[in-house]
Amino acid sequence: MAQLLYRLGRLSFRRRGRVVAVWGVILVLLGIGVATIAGTTDDKLSIPGTEAQQALDDLRTDLPAASGATATLIVQAPEGEQLSSEALAPVIAEAQKLPEVVAVVDPTTAKAVSPDGRTGLMTVAYGTPLDGISQEAKDAFDEFGESATTPELRVVSGGELSQAPPEVGATEGIGVVIAAIVLVVTFGSLVAAGMTLLTAIIGLGVGMSGLLILTAFVDITSTAPILALMLGLAVGIDYALFISSRHRNNLADGLDPEESVARAVATAGSAVTFAGATVVIALAGLAIAGIPFLTAMGLAAAGTVLTAVFVALTLLPALLGFVGKRILPRKQRTGTIAPNAEDGAGFRWARLVIRFRLPVVVVGVLGLGALAIPMMNMHLALPDGGTAPAGSHQRVAYDLTAEAFGPGVNGPLVVVVKGDTAESTAALAANVTATVQKLDDVVAVQPGAVSESGQTQLLTVIPQSAPSSEETAQLVQHIRDTVQPQTEGTTESVAITGTTAIGVDVSAKLAAALPIYLAVVIGLSFVLLLIAFRSWMVPLKAALGFLLTVGATFGLVVGVFQWGWASSLFGIDNPGPLVSFLPIIMIGILFGLAMDYEVFIVSRVREEFVHGSHATEATIAGVGHGARVVTAAALIMASVFAGFTLVDDPTIKAIGFGLAAGVLIDAFLVRMTIVPAVLALLGDRAWHLPRWLGTITPKVDIEGANLRLGDARPEQAQPVQAS
């Protein structure tokens, strides 16, 4: 691999004008595509293979009117007064004029008025399911509440139609500004820092443009582009940083710019390739869960990571060719300072860790284990109006409804009863109603629509608890366990659906998929690292270190977002359950990023080892040389991710916080502390590979040990030196 990347780096350097032009054309063409054919994101929630989804799909055939989306207008009279027909009439009339609305139900007719008569729930019915409603209709409904409010009546838009997609604003740019400052401090050169950011931004532009164009052809959720943006920017900066740093070291060691770039791409570029591959494997592996929106999120983010790798291996060497030695600080260009002094902070830290290697491992493992304790009480659910930002109309509608009717009204359960005849369906519905009414945490069971044939009937169950609570999830399962046995051995059926039931099924399906996902992703990455380092202990250590990282990270996320530790600092006014897909998303991303740092550091350790250094000295040299770059990379990653904690959406906020915390934990506590301590304890055994395994393991050179003298320019024909 090193030889192939060596030639690619040299080719990109020599043909730098053409390379830059090709990337420029690609970016322009994709920009035109975004402007002309790009579609919009689609938050359709389809969970194949679950009871709730199957029941919903059946309703579209058996009872089309009931499968249409519904929205809710919360109407409230001034304090001390009650709702009147005179005040409601004009609101109903205007709501019926909203795009795609087929019916509006008067709350007084439907008996959807609070006991004090002040608050009512006005149901707005649409003729198509949620995914079939146009964005224009959704926007019109969202804006209706504010326009319809008068001194005599407060109107707030609520329900499933008003769930606004997350938005990314200028505040997330703070992370990029911090990243720029870290780059300037790390490189000591505005040219180097600026070029690293430039390549990352170009790669991000290409990746995001391609993703936005895909929205015209495939369903992509609104969260997917944000995740792709978050990850693509972070890895784009990191990969460019790693190659640029090796290039600067090579220049300082006396290589000319062309040879320096070629060798930087051959060595650091190999590490970038393997690191990017682990990230892509982890993200593409999200498809294992079998949930379309999650698969789309993973593939979207994987696409931006792949783009970042290609940009780092081709465009970056071309740009390095234009700047030449100006990438070095002035003092290094004049030779007045040495770039890699072995008494630097990285070397001192490595020696300290190795000196106390056993206590470091014990204290590190126990400390991270303690941080993981809150993870044992993690509660997962899909977000609802109660988790919306304070002050948003979704949150206001949720709170008004909960206050007037109880929290369960915000997430009713829909029971679909199907029989062979109208009579058997009615009898079964009556039995189900009587059974469910006796269950704990049930406020009421209300009869719903009936199909023309009478063979399908709906029942609405109002839980006592909030939609995302553990009690409601238990109620869903309790209803299934109680009523479904009544239809065993018959052709009749009882199924539960609705947004709340779908959320419960999503959480259950993700929980079942998580162990399989972990096994597949860690297994594939183990093989990848085995090939890269030709050692079975190093991949095993990497996987175990990741488990420490993910445990501590989830412990902190649960503590802040579910238990409320310092939650006000992060804009969380209502701590509650974590979004159900957060664990699998964060595990996928964190695993990839953890392997980034593993490859960056350990590849340098192995490079020193294969060049003849003792295992302990190789560890010191590898960590010492890599500490500055990994520190900068981790701070940049954490800064970019932390910038997303400023987004109002609690899901994006939690993902940003978790990734920032996870990166810092993995880079500083695991990869730069526990890993060198473990390598020192293992010694030469860390690089042992049984003969039989070595025979079947492909030989892939990522350290540049096999670069041939003929690959170098005549004036630079010399063995590869560790820099």
C-alpha positions in Angstrom: 0.0 0.0 0.0 2.8 2.4 0.9 4.3 2.1 -2.6 0.9 2.7 -4.3 0.2 5.8 -2.1 3.8 7.0 -2.6 3.2 7.1 -6.4 -0.2 8.7 -5.9 1.3 11.4 -3.7 4.1 12.1 -6.2 1.7 12.2 -9.1 -0.6 14.6 -7.3 2.4 16.8 -6.5 3.7 16.8 -10.1 0.3 17.3 -11.7 -1.0 19.6 -9.0 -2.6 22.1 -11.4 -4.7 19.3 -13.1 -5.6 17.8 -9.7 -6.8 21.1 -8.3 -8.7 21.7 -11.6 -10.4 18.3 -11.5 -11.6 18.8 -7.9 -12.7 22.4 -8.8 -14.8 21.1 -11.7 -16.3 18.4 -9.5 -17.3 20.9 -6.8 -18.8 23.3 -9.4 -20.8 20.5 -11.1 -22.1 19.3 -7.8 -23.0 22.8 -6.8 -25.1 23.1 -10.0 -26.7 19.8 -9.2 -27.7 21.0 -5.8 -29.2 24.2 -7.2 -31.2 22.4 -9.9 -32.2 18.9 -8.9 -31.6 18.6 -5.1 -34.8 17.5 -3.2 -35.7 17.9 0.4 -35.1 15.7 3.4 -37.9 13.3 4.4 -38.5 12.4 8.1 -40.7 9.4 7.2 -40.4 6.8 10.0 -40.6 3.3 8.5 -39.6 0.4 10.7 -40.1 -2.8 8.6 -40.8 -6.0 10.5 -42.4 -4.5 13.6 -46.0 -5.0 14.7 -46.7 -1.2 14.8 -45.4 -0.7 11.3 -47.3 -3.7 9.9 -50.5 -2.5 11.5 -50.0 1.0 10.1 -49.5 -0.4 6.6 -52.6 -2.6 6.9 -54.6 0.4 7.9 -53.8 2.1 4.6 -55.7 -0.7 2.9 -58.4 -1.6 5.4 -59.2 1.9 6.6 -57.6 4.6 4.4 -59.2 7.5 6.2 -57.6 6.4 9.5 -54.2 6.1 8.0 -54.1 9.8 7.1 -52.0 12.0 9.3 -53.6 14.1 12.0 -52.4 17.3 13.6 -53.7 19.0 16.7 -54.5 22.6 17.4 -54.5 23.4 21.1 -57.0 26.1 21.8 -57.2 27.9 25.1 -59.5 30.6 26.5 -58.1 33.3 28.8 -57.6 32.4 32.4 -60.9 32.2 34.3 -63.0 31.8 31.1 -64.2 28.8 29.1 -64.1 27.9 25.4 -67.1 29.2 23.5 -68.6 28.2 20.1 -68.3 31.8 19.0 -64.6 31.9 19.5 -64.0 28.5 18.0 -66.0 28.9 14.8 -63.7 31.2 12.9 -60.6 29.1 13.9 -62.3 26.0 12.6 -63.3 27.7 9.4 -59.8 29.0 8.7 -58.2 25.6 9.6 -60.4 23.9 7.1 -58.8 26.1 4.4 -55.2 24.9 5.2 -53.6 23.0 2.3 -54.5 19.3 2.1 -56.8 19.4 5.2 -59.9 17.2 4.8 -61.6 17.7 8.1 -61.4 19.7 11.3 -63.1 18.4 14.5 -64.7 20.8 16.9 -63.3 20.0 20.4 -66.7 20.6 22.0 -68.3 18.1 19.7 -65.6 15.5 20.2 -65.7 16.1 24.0 -62.0 17.0 23.8 -62.2 19.8 26.3 -60.4 19.9 29.7 -62.5 19.5 32.9 -62.3 23.3 33.6 -63.6 24.0 30.1 -60.6 26.3 29.3 -58.5 24.1 27.0 -59.5 22.1 23.9 -57.9 19.8 21.4 -58.9 20.5 17.8 -58.1 17.6 15.5 -57.0 18.5 12.0 -57.2 15.5 9.6 -55.3 15.1 6.4 -56.1 12.7 3.5 -52.6 11.2 3.3 -50.1 9.7 5.7 -47.5 12.0 7.2 -44.9 11.1 4.6 -47.3 12.1 1.8 -48.0 15.7 3.1 -46.1 18.4 1.2 -43.7 20.7 3.0 -45.9 23.6 2.0 -48.8 22.1 4.0 -46.6 21.4 7.0 -45.3 25.0 7.0 -48.8 26.4 6.7 -49.9 24.4 9.7 -46.9 25.4 11.8 -47.6 29.0 11.1 -51.3 28.8 11.6 -51.3 28.9 15.4 -49.6 32.2 15.6 -51.8 33.8 13.0 -55.0 32.5 14.5 -54.3 33.6 18.0 -56.5 36.5 19.2 -57.2 38.1 22.6 -60.2 35.8 23.0 -58.4 32.6 22.1 -54.9 31.2 22.2 -54.0 28.8 19.4 -50.9 26.6 19.3 -49.9 24.1 16.6 -49.1 20.6 17.9 -49.2 16.9 17.0 -47.0 14.8 14.8 -47.2 17.3 11.9 -45.5 20.1 13.8 -42.3 18.2 14.6 -39.8 20.6 13.1 -36.6 19.2 11.7 -33.3 20.3 13.4 -31.5 23.3 12.0 -27.9 24.2 12.0 -27.1 27.8 12.4 -24.0 30.0 12.6 -23.3 29.1 16.2 -21.9 25.8 15.1 -19.1 27.8 13.4 -17.6 28.4 16.8 -16.1 24.9 16.7 -14.5 25.7 13.3 -13.0 28.9 14.7 -11.5 26.9 17.7 -10.2 24.3 15.2 -8.5 27.1 13.2 -6.8 28.4 16.4 -5.6 24.9 17.3 -4.2 24.5 13.8 -2.3 27.8 14.0 -0.9 26.9 17.4 0.0 23.4 16.2 1.7 24.3 13.0 2.9 27.8 13.9 2.0 28.8 10.4 -1.0 30.5 8.9 -0.3 28.9 5.5 -0.4 25.3 7.0 -3.4 26.0 9.1 -5.3 27.6 6.3 -4.5 24.9 3.8 -5.6 22.2 6.2 -9.0 23.9 6.7 -9.3 24.6 3.0 -9.0 21.0 2.0 -11.4 19.9 4.8 -14.0 22.5 3.6 -13.6 21.5 0.0 -14.1 17.8 0.9 -17.1 18.7 3.0 -18.5 20.7 0.1 -18.2 17.8 -2.3 -19.6 15.3 0.2 -22.5 17.4 1.3 -23.4 18.4 -2.3 -23.5 14.8 -3.4 -25.7 14.0 -0.4 -28.1 16.8 -1.1 -28.5 15.7 -4.7 -29.3 12.2 -3.5 -32.3 13.6 -1.6 -34.0 13.9 -5.0 -33.8 10.2 -5.5 -33.8 8.5 -2.1 -35.4 9.2 1.3 -32.9 10.9 3.6 -33.9 12.2 7.0 -33.2 15.7 8.2 -30.7 14.4 10.8 -28.6 12.6 8.2 -27.0 15.8 6.6 -26.3 17.2 10.1 -24.5 14.0 11.1 -22.6 14.0 7.8 -21.7 17.6 8.2 -20.5 17.0 11.8 -18.4 14.0 11.0 -17.1 15.1 7.5 -15.7 18.3 8.8 -14.0 16.7 11.8 -12.3 13.9 9.9 -11.5 16.1 7.0 -9.5 18.4 9.2 -7.9 15.5 11.1 -6.8 13.6 8.0 -5.3 16.7 6.4 -3.6 17.5 9.7 -2.0 14.1 9.9 -0.5 14.1 6.4 0.6 17.8 6.6 2.3 17.1 9.9 4.3 14.2 8.5 5.2 16.3 5.4 6.5 19.1 7.7 8.6 16.6 9.6 10.0 15.3 6.3 10.9 18.8 5.1 12.6 19.6 8.4 14.7 16.4 8.0 16.0 17.7 4.7 13.8 16.1 2.0 12.9 18.2 -0.9 9.1 19.1 -1.2 8.2 16.5 -3.8 9.9 13.6 -2.0 8.5 14.8 1.3 5.0 14.9 0.0 5.3 11.4 -1.6 6.6 9.9 1.6 4.0 11.7 3.8 1.2 10.2 1.7 2.9 6.8 1.7 3.2 6.6 5.5 0.6 9.0 7.1 -1.6 8.5 4.1 -1.6 4.7 4.7 -2.7 5.4 8.3 -5.4 7.7 7.0 -6.7 5.1 4.6 -7.0 2.4 7.3 -8.5 4.9 9.7 -11.0 6.0 7.2 -11.8 2.4 6.3 -12.7 1.6 10.0 -15.0 4.7 10.2 -16.7 3.7 6.9 -17.1 0.1 8.2 -18.6 1.3 11.4 -21.0 3.7 9.7 -22.1 1.3 6.9 -22.6 -1.3 9.6 -25.6 0.6 10.8 -27.5 -1.1 8.1 -27.4 -4.2 10.3 -30.2 -2.7 12.4 -32.6 -3.0 9.4 -34.1 0.4 10.0 -34.1 2.5 6.7 -33.6 6.0 8.2 -30.7 4.7 10.3 -29.1 3.1 7.3 -29.4 6.3 5.4 -27.8 8.3 8.2 -24.8 5.9 8.3 -24.3 5.7 4.6 -24.6 9.5 4.3 -21.9 10.1 6.9 -19.7 7.3 5.4 -19.9 9.1 2.1 -18.5 12.3 3.5 -15.7 10.3 5.3 -14.7 8.6 2.0 -14.6 12.0 0.3 -12.4 13.3 3.1 -10.0 10.4 2.5 -9.8 11.0 -1.2 -9.3 14.7 -0.8 -6.5 14.1 1.8 -4.7 11.7 -0.6 -5.0 13.7 -3.8 -6.0 17.3 -3.4 -3.8 18.0 -0.3 -0.6 16.8 -1.9 -1.4 19.0 -4.9 -1.9 22.1 -2.7 1.3 21.2 -0.8 3.1 21.4 -4.1 2.0 25.0 -4.5 3.1 26.2 -1.1 6.4 24.4 -1.0 8.4 25.0 2.1 6.2 27.9 3.1 4.2 25.3 5.1 7.0 25.5 7.7 7.3 28.3 10.2 10.0 30.8 9.3 12.4 29.6 12.0 12.2 26.0 10.7 12.8 27.2 7.2 15.9 28.9 8.3 17.0 25.9 10.4 17.1 27.8 13.7 14.9 25.4 15.6 14.4 21.6 15.5 10.9 20.4 15.0 11.1 17.0 16.7 13.1 17.5 19.9 13.0 14.3 21.9 12.7 16.2 25.2 9.3 17.5 24.1 6.1 17.1 26.1 5.0 14.1 24.1 8.2 12.2 24.9 8.2 13.2 28.5 4.6 12.0 28.8 5.3 8.7 27.2 8.3 8.0 29.5 6.1 8.9 32.5 3.3 6.6 31.5 5.7 3.7 30.8 7.5 4.2 34.1 4.3 3.7 36.0 2.6 1.5 33.4 0.9 -1.0 35.8 -0.7 1.7 38.0 -1.7 3.7 34.9 -3.5 0.7 33.5 -5.3 -0.2 36.8 -6.3 3.4 37.7 -7.3 4.1 34.1 -9.5 1.1 33.8 -11.1 1.6 37.2 -11.7 5.3 36.6 -13.4 4.8 33.2 -15.4 2.0 34.7 -16.7 4.3 37.4 -17.7 6.9 34.8 -19.7 4.1 33.0 -21.9 3.3 36.0 -24.8 5.7 34.9 -25.0 3.8 31.6 -26.6 0.9 33.4 -29.8 3.0 33.9 -30.0 4.3 30.3 -33.6 4.8 29.1 -34.3 5.1 25.4 -37.3 6.5 23.4 -38.1 8.4 20.3 -38.2 12.2 20.9 -41.6 13.9 21.4 -42.9 17.4 22.1 -41.7 17.2 25.7 -38.1 17.1 24.5 -38.5 20.0 22.1 -36.7 23.2 22.9 -38.3 25.4 25.5 -40.4 28.1 23.9 -41.0 26.3 20.6 -44.6 25.8 19.7 -44.1 22.0 19.8 -43.0 22.2 23.4 -45.7 24.8 24.3 -48.4 22.6 22.8 -47.1 19.5 24.6 -47.0 21.3 28.0 -50.5 22.8 27.5 -51.9 19.4 26.7 -50.2 17.7 29.5 -51.3 20.3 32.0 -55.0 20.2 30.9 -55.5 16.5 30.1 -52.5 14.6 31.5 -49.2 13.7 29.7 -50.6 10.5 28.2 -52.9 12.5 25.8 -49.8 13.6 24.0 -49.1 10.0 22.9 -52.2 7.9 22.5 -52.0 4.3 21.5 -54.0 3.0 18.6 -55.3 -0.6 18.8 -56.3 -2.2 15.5 -58.9 -5.0 16.0 -59.5 -7.2 13.0 -62.1 -10.0 12.7 -63.7 -12.3 10.2 -67.1 -10.6 10.3 -68.5 -7.3 11.6 -70.0 -9.1 14.5 -66.9 -10.9 15.5 -64.9 -7.7 15.2 -67.3 -5.8 17.4 -67.3 -8.6 20.0 -63.5 -8.7 20.0 -63.2 -4.9 20.3 -65.6 -5.0 23.3 -63.4 -7.7 25.0 -60.2 -5.8 24.3 -61.8 -2.6 25.6 -62.8 -4.2 28.9 -59.5 -5.9 29.3 -57.3 -2.8 28.6 -59.5 -0.6 30.8 -58.5 -2.7 33.8 -54.7 -2.3 33.2 -52.7 0.1 35.3 -51.5 3.3 33.7 -54.6 3.5 31.4 -56.8 6.6 31.7 -59.4 5.7 29.0 -60.2 3.4 26.1 -62.2 5.2 23.4 -63.9 3.6 20.3 -62.6 4.8 17.0 -63.2 4.5 13.2 -64.7 1.3 11.7 -64.1 0.1 8.2 -66.9 -0.1 5.7 -67.0 -3.9 6.0 -67.0 -3.7 9.8 -64.1 -6.1 9.9 -61.5 -3.6 11.2 -62.1 -1.3 14.1 -59.8 1.2 15.9 -59.6 1.8 19.6 -57.7 4.7 21.2 -55.9 4.0 24.5 -54.9 7.1 26.6 -52.0 6.2 28.9 -51.5 8.0 32.1 -47.8 8.5 31.6 -45.9 10.5 29.0 -45.2 9.0 25.5 -41.5 8.6 26.1 -41.7 7.2 29.7 -40.7 3.7 30.7 -44.2 3.2 32.1 -45.8 3.8 28.7 -43.3 1.4 27.0 -44.2 -1.2 29.6 -47.9 -0.6 29.0 -47.5 -1.3 25.3 -45.9 -4.6 26.0 -48.5 -5.3 28.8 -51.4 -4.7 26.4 -49.8 -7.0 23.8 -49.2 -9.8 26.4 -52.8 -9.4 27.7 -55.0 -9.1 24.6 -53.1 -10.9 21.8 -53.5 -14.3 23.4 -57.3 -13.8 23.0 -56.8 -14.3 19.2 -54.5 -17.3 19.3 -55.7 -20.2 17.1 -58.1 -17.9 15.2 -57.9 -15.6 12.1 -58.6 -12.6 14.3 -55.9 -10.2 15.3 -55.1 -7.3 17.7 -52.2 -5.0 17.0 -51.0 -1.8 18.5 -49.7 1.1 16.4 -49.3 4.9 16.5 -46.3 7.1 17.0 -45.8 6.0 20.6 -46.0 2.3 19.8 -43.6 2.8 16.8 -41.1 4.4 19.2 -41.3 1.5 21.5 -40.8 -1.0 18.7 -37.8 1.1 17.3 -36.1 1.0 20.7 -36.7 -2.8 21.0 -35.4 -3.5 17.5 -32.3 -1.3 18.1 -31.6 -3.0 21.4 -31.8 -6.4 19.7 -29.5 -5.3 16.8 -26.9 -3.6 19.0 -24.9 -6.8 20.1 -24.9 -8.1 16.5 -23.8 -4.7 15.3 -20.9 -4.5 17.8 -19.8 -8.0 16.9 -19.8 -7.4 13.2 -18.1 -4.0 13.3 -15.5 -4.9 15.9 -14.9 -8.2 14.1 -14.3 -6.5 10.7 -12.2 -3.8 12.2 -10.1 -6.4 14.1 -9.3 -8.1 10.8 -8.5 -4.7 9.3 -6.1 -3.8 12.1 -4.6 -7.3 12.1 -3.7 -6.8 8.4 -2.4 -3.3 9.1 -0.2 -4.2 12.1 0.4 -7.9 11.7 -0.4 -8.5 15.3 -3.3 -10.0 17.1 -2.7 -8.3 20.5 -2.8 -4.8 19.1 -6.3 -5.2 17.5 -7.6 -6.9 20.7 -6.2 -4.1 22.9 -7.8 -1.5 20.5 -11.2 -3.2 20.9 -11.0 -3.4 24.6 -9.9 0.2 24.9 -12.9 1.2 22.8 -15.3 -0.6 25.2 -13.8 1.6 28.0 -14.3 4.7 25.9 -17.9 4.0 25.0 -18.9 3.0 28.5 -17.5 6.2 30.0 -19.0 8.3 27.3 -22.5 6.9 27.7 -22.2 7.3 31.4 -21.6 11.0 31.0 -24.4 11.4 28.4 -26.9 9.6 30.7 -25.7 11.8 33.6 -26.2 15.1 31.7 -29.2 14.5 29.4 -31.2 11.9 31.4 -30.3 12.6 35.0 -29.7 16.3 34.6 -26.1 16.7 35.7 -25.2 20.4 34.9 -27.9 20.1 32.2 -28.6 23.9 32.3 -25.1 24.5 31.0 -26.1 22.7 27.8 -29.5 24.2 27.4 -31.5 21.2 28.6 -34.4 22.3 30.7 -36.2 19.0 30.7 -33.9 16.0 31.1 -35.4 12.8 30.0 -34.9 9.6 27.9 -32.2 9.5 25.2 -33.3 9.1 21.6 -33.4 5.4 20.8 -30.9 5.4 18.0 -28.3 7.4 19.9 -26.3 4.4 21.2 -25.9 2.7 17.9 -25.1 6.0 16.1 -22.5 7.0 18.7 -21.0 3.6 18.9 -20.5 3.5 15.1 -18.9 7.0 15.0 -16.9 6.7 18.2 -15.5 3.3 17.1 -14.3 4.7 13.8 -12.8 7.8 15.5 -11.1 5.6 18.2 -9.5 3.6 15.5 -8.3 6.8 13.9 -6.2 7.6 17.0 -5.2 4.0 17.4 -3.9 3.8 13.8 -2.2 7.3 14.0 -0.3 6.4 17.2 0.3 2.7 16.9 1.4 2.9 13.2 4.1 5.3 14.3 5.1 2.9 17.1 5.3 0.0 14.7 7.2 2.1 12.2 9.9 2.7 14.8 9.8 -1.0 15.8 10.2 -2.3 12.2 13.1 0.1 11.8 15.0 -1.7 14.6 14.0 0.1 17.8 13.3 -1.9 21.0 9.6 -2.3 21.7 9.7 0.1 24.7 11.8 2.8 22.9 9.5 2.4 19.8 6.5 3.1 22.1 8.2 6.2 23.5 9.2 7.4 20.1 5.8 6.7 18.5 3.8 8.4 21.3 6.3 11.2 21.5 6.2 12.0 17.8 2.4 11.5 17.5 1.3 13.2 20.7 1.3 16.7 19.3 -0.7 15.7 16.2 -3.1 13.5 18.1 -3.6 16.2 20.7 -4.4 18.8 18.0 -6.7 16.3 16.2 -8.6 15.4 19.3 -9.1 19.1 20.3 -10.2 19.9 16.8 -12.7 17.0 16.7 -14.0 17.8 20.1 -14.4 21.5 19.2 -16.3 20.7 16.0 -18.6 18.2 17.8 -19.1 20.5 20.8 -20.2 23.3 18.5 -23.3 21.1 17.8 -24.3 21.3 21.4 -25.5 24.8 20.6 -28.2 23.4 18.3 -31.7 23.6 19.8 -32.6 20.1 18.8 -31.9 17.9 21.9 -31.0 14.8 19.7 -28.2 16.7 17.9 -27.2 18.3 21.1 -26.8 14.9 22.8 -24.9 13.4 19.9 -22.5 16.5 19.7 -21.9 16.3 23.5 -21.3 12.5 23.5 -19.0 12.6 20.5 -17.0 15.5 22.0 -16.7 13.7 25.3 -15.9 10.4 23.7 -13.1 11.9 21.5 -11.4 13.5 24.5 -11.7 10.4 26.6 -10.4 8.1 23.9 -7.6 10.3 22.7 -6.1 11.4 26.0 -7.1 8.7 28.5 -7.2 5.6 26.3 -4.9 6.0 23.3 -2.3 8.3 24.8 -2.3 6.9 28.3 -3.6 3.3 28.6 -2.4 2.1 25.2 1.3 3.0 25.6 1.2 1.5 29.2 -0.2 -1.7 27.8 2.3 -1.8 24.9 5.1 -1.4 27.5 3.7 -4.2 29.6 3.5 -6.5 26.5 6.9 -5.5 25.1 8.0 -7.5 21.9 5.0 -9.8 22.4 2.7 -7.0 21.3 4.0 -7.5 17.7 4.0 -11.3 17.7 2.0 -13.1 15.1 1.7 -16.9 15.0 3.4 -18.3 11.9 0.2 -19.9 10.7 -1.7 -16.6 11.0 1.1 -14.7 9.4 1.0 -17.0 6.4 -2.7 -16.3 5.7 -2.6 -12.6 6.6 -2.0 -10.3 3.7 1.1 -8.1 3.9 0.1 -4.5 3.7 2.9 -2.0 4.4 1.6 1.1 6.2 4.9 2.2 7.7 6.8 2.7 4.4 9.3 0.0 5.3 9.1 -1.5 1.8 9.5 1.7 -0.2 12.1 0.9 -2.8 15.0 3.2 -3.6 13.9 3.3 -7.2 10.7 5.0 -6.1 12.7 8.0 -4.8 14.1 10.8 -7.0 17.8 10.2 -7.7 18.9 13.1 -5.5 16.8 11.7 -2.7 17.6 8.0 -3.0 18.0 7.0 0.6 16.4 4.6 3.1 13.1 5.8 4.7 13.9 7.4 8.0 11.7 7.6 11.1 10.9 11.3 11.6 
